[in-house]
Amino acid sequence: MAHSDPGRRVDETAASMLEALFTQSPIGLHLLDTGLRVVRVNTAAPGMRGVNPDDLRGRRFRDAYDIVEGAEMEALLQEVLDTGVPLLERIVRARVNGDPPQERHFEVNALRLESPRRSVLGLAVTAIDVTERVRARTRTAVLDAVRRHVGRTLDPLMTGEELVPTVVPAFADIAIVEVVEAVIRGDDPPSAPLPTGTPLMRTAFRSHRTRPPQAHPVGDVHRMPAPTPFTQAMADLRPRVIALHPTAAWLPVDPPRAEAIHLSGAHSLLVVPLALRDAALGVVSLYRTGDSPPFDEGDRELAVELATHTALCIDNARRYTREHTVAATVQRQLLPRLPESHASLDTAYLSVTGADPGAWYDTIALSGARTALVVGKVSGRGLNAAATMGQLRTAVRSLSAFDLTPDELLARLHYTARQLAAERAHLPLGDPLRREALTADCVYAVHDPLTGTCAMAAAGHLAPLVVQPDRRVCVPHTPAGPRLGAAEGAPFAAVDVEVPDGSVLVFASDPLLTSYLAESSGPLPSAPDYRDRPLQDLCDALVYALPQDLGAGDAAVIVARTRDFPPDRFAAWPLAPDPAAVAVARRRARRQLAAWDVDDETAFNTELIVSELVTNAVRYGSPPLELRLIHDRTLTCEMRDAGSAAPHLRHAGTADEGGRGLFITAQVAQAWGTRYTPPGKTIWTEQSLPEATGPSRSN
């Protein structure tokens, strides 16, 4: 009985397996000789349909296949041939036959073939079509990039600019974002179908080409002609994959866009609506040009996810824009239109980068020709911050009417802020405002032109700047008290700063801006003509000098310049603590009022006020006594004494012989009050003056 040879059976099996690999395996298999020429190729591999193997045999590998990186691939194969180190899992791109021809990705592995005597015979190269795997990986990477980079700013214009770099060139060759103009303003998006002629703004454009053609520039507002794939997508909120042909019926409807498509060489279009809750926010247009494959179903699914995320970010930005617009409107209504202006103090308001709704400034006219300067900033943003700002500004104005010193005023304001914080803490559990802490920074200063000083106190991290007439910039050492509304209850402290004629005071609600302005190389020391330059010009110069990368947020700023109080508008007389001083005071006041050309009615009322105040000081006050008249925007009469007891307004009975002095004073004066100072107290009254006799106001 004959026995078969096992070795022969093995050879037959190996030969049969090799034949099956070259004729039936879907994996591309190539045998190359030592010259990297094709010896044999698998005819069953994808991409080999219609290809005659004899046409490839004998040709160099890089010439036989349309490999995109042909020279680089041949160098790698030559390295395998020379070293024997296998080339594993190398991804290459190659163009394969088709209608139209397609560029596909292949995973290439190369092994050196050796004879039993270790002589090099050539290479065995396998190629596996991994196009779908690569595309899926690319889509995942694009989607991840969009989620990481789109929506970082609360600006509907910037959202489109954030999207296009993530999809070009990784997913498309051209990307365009167009948003409904009303959405950019913060209005609610219109419900689908989008009405014909709705204005859209092109917010972003990106192309892989250096000088790409554009139907409309970025920032242009236009109305889309209809019907086109773009208007249809915004009508039914469904994406569309369009093969672009010159004979497409919709192209003549929009000639500028048709021309741009023709010049770009685009062959595939993917239109995706920016939709949210059945409302149309805009549209994203993606194009592929040249050798890029047409968009397919997988691309459409990815584009829907990209557009959904982008639409959500645009809507968030729209809501923020609307809230910010409302908050800014509330802030404008709560803030003063024009600053208080005196003959001794020029003031101007300044908003850097558009004031934060929680920031405020104010100038308050006080008795004795003094002016209070206030700058503050409430924590938080939006409408709630603006409302809280309005509450604190009103509280400051109310407290200033009591002629409190800066430190005492901030202490009472701190108590008010803590009460507001306690009310916020008792809001319903579902109210998001309950979780926001209520704190505020504030600086309060009082300028007294008669003494040439400015008393100031600070809560939190704000500090004023003082620019002396010799251009020296200094930050007064104002001890920082606790932030308004904070839990700690440390006391506030006030300091007095000399501000001679021509000094400039700067109060800002952003500490970073204050720090920059305080630098010796900053814009304040270099600004010319402090004394005579219009104050608004000085404000403009400060804004122009701020660097773009400063990083300062929205800031509310007051810029003030001090002037000497006109000496002919002020008179003071010491008085003896004697009843005869009343007649002396009336006589001196009468002469001074005549010198100021005060009208008869005001002069008569002033003499009456002087009589009552001096009588009250002589009877109930403590020496030394001093009477002062100040002719500013109003006519102020002040009576000073060293006593600490404050007078009280009484309503005397019909038969009472006294007790009507302050009542009469309150009736003829526009305002009156008591101000305490270290030597004692000052009782003051103010009367309005006709425009002809009032001092000229600084502009």
Helices and strands as residue ranges (DSSP letters): H 6-23, E 28-32, E 38-41, H 53-56, H 61-64, E 66-67, H 70-83, E 87-96, E 102-114, E 120-129, H 131-149, H 156-167, E 174-180, H 181-184, E 199-207, E 221-223, H 229-236, E 240-243, G 251-253, H 255-264, E 266-276, E 279-289, H 297-334, E 345-352, E 359-365, E 371-378, H 382-400, H 406-425, G 432-435, E 440-448, E 453-459, E 465-467, E 473-474, E 480-481, E 495-498, E 504-508, H 511-518, H 523-526, H 535-545, E 555-562, G 567-569, E 570-575, H 581-595, H 600-620, E 625-631, E 634-641, H 661-668, E 671-677, E 680-688
